[in-house]
Amino acid sequence: MDKPLSFVDERLSFVDECLSFVDECLSFVDECLNFLDERLNFLDKRLNFLDERLNFLDERLSFLDKPLRFVDKPNFCQWDRA
């Protein structure tokens, strides 16, 4: 009668080891996800910075995109943005 209980005990021990391994794997996956989340936040901040720079450059280009006109005044000549 002792043998079947021993077999069940061994199986439960094996299941417990498997659950411990799964727990370790889940902990590792959680650490990986945290790392990826940090990287994503960093990249998001970098993207926002680059977006701000792009907007700034776009404003500068829109200024330069205006046509030039020649202003002729007495004793004063210049090129001016319209």
Buried (B, 14 or more C-beta within 10 A) or exposed (E): EEEEEEEEEEEEEEEEEEEEEEEEEEEEEEEEEEEEEEEEEEEEEEEEEEEEEEEEEEEEEEEEEEEEEEEEEEEEEEEEEE
